[in-house]
Amino acid sequence: MEALARAFRYQRLLDEGQYASITEMAEAERLDRGYMGRLLQLTLLAPDTVEAILDGGATE
């Protein structure tokens, strides 16, 4: 759940233009660029999958 929250926060920062790139954001947040990219992929999960994760259940 924490990873999902971080992923959506980082995506929002990118969308709002606070960072120009994943690389810039990773440097500012002191994270590995590859990790940041993988984390952001969580924002591409289907909404029902995200909901299931947040509810602590499994998807069908």
Secondary structure as UniProt FT lines:
FT   HELIX           2..15
FT   TURN            16..17
FT   HELIX           22..29
FT   HELIX           33..41
FT   HELIX           42..44
FT   HELIX           47..55
//
